C-alpha cells in the first residue's frame, strides 16, 4: 500500500446554540482512485474534548447547484457521522453542518 495518496483536510466549524457553544470538526478526506475518479469521505466529529456529537446535528451533502443529495443526522451517543461520494477533479460540492436553527455551509472543489 505504498501508493496510498490520501490527503486529509480538516476544518473546525463552530455551531453556536442558545445553550452555549457547540463545536464540531468537519474532516474532508480525498482518496484518488484514478486520474478522473476521487473518493471523498466527509466526517463530523465532536470537538473540545466531547465524546459524542449533540443529538440532531446534521451533515448534508449538496451538489454544485446547491441541491441536497444526502443527509445524515447524529443520534444519541454518536461519536461521528459520515457521508461519502465519488467525484471528478474540478467538480464542486457543498457541505452543511446544522443544529437546531444554526447552519454552516462550506463549498469545496475536488
N, C-alpha and C positions, 0 to 999 in steps of 0.2 A: 504494500500500500504506500509505496514511496512517492506516488504521483497524486496524492490527495491534495488538491488545491483549494481547500476551504479558506474563505476569507471572511470571518465573522465581523460584524459591525454592530455595536450596541449603542443605545441612546437612552438616557433617563428621561422618562415622561412623568410629570407630576400632575396627578388628578386631585384637585382641591375639593373637599366636600364641606358641608356645613358642620360636620362633626370634627373637623380638623383637617390635617393634610394626609393624603394617601399617595404614596409614591410607587410607581410601577416601572420596572425596567423592561424595555422592548428590545429583544435580541433579534437581529436580522442576519441570517447566515446564508451565504451564497455558495453553492457547490456546482461548479461546471461539470456537465456530463459530456457534452460535445461542444464544438465551437458555436453552435446555434441553439443549444438547449441547456438551460441553467435551472437547477433546483433551488428554490427559495424556501427557507424554513423561518417562520415567524413565531416567536415565543414571548409571552408576557410573564414576568416573574415578580414576586413581591420584593420591595426594596426596604432599606433602612432596618435590616435585621428581622423583618416579619417573616414568619414561616409559611403563611398562606395568603393568597390573594383575597381581597374583600369579595364576599359573595355578590354576584351580579356584575362584576367587571366584564366588559365585552371586548373582544378582539374582532374587528371587522375588516375584511379584505375587500377592496373596491377595484374595479377595472380603471383604465385610463380615462373613461368618461365619467367616473365618479359613482358608478352603479355598484352597490354592494353585491358581491358574488358569493361570499361565505362569511359566516359569523359563528363564533364560539363564545359561550358565557361561563364564567367561573362559578362553580358550585361551592358549597361549604367545604372547607378544608382542601381545596385545590392548591397545590404549590406552584403550578404553572398552567397556562393554557396555550395551545398552539394551532397554527394553520400552516399548510404547505401549498405551494404552487410550482408550476413549471412554466418558465418564460423564456424569451429570447433576448439577446443583448439589444438594448435600445428600447425595450418595452417598459412602459410606465405602469405603476400601480400605486394605490393608496392604502394606508393602514390607519384605522381609527381605534383608539382605546377610549372606552366610555364607562362612566359610573354615574348612576342617577342622572342628573341633568347636565353633567360636565362631560365634554368630549374633546379629545385632541386628535387631530389628523396630521399625518406625515405623508409626504409624497416621495416616491422612490423611482429610480430609473435603473434598470438592470444593465 
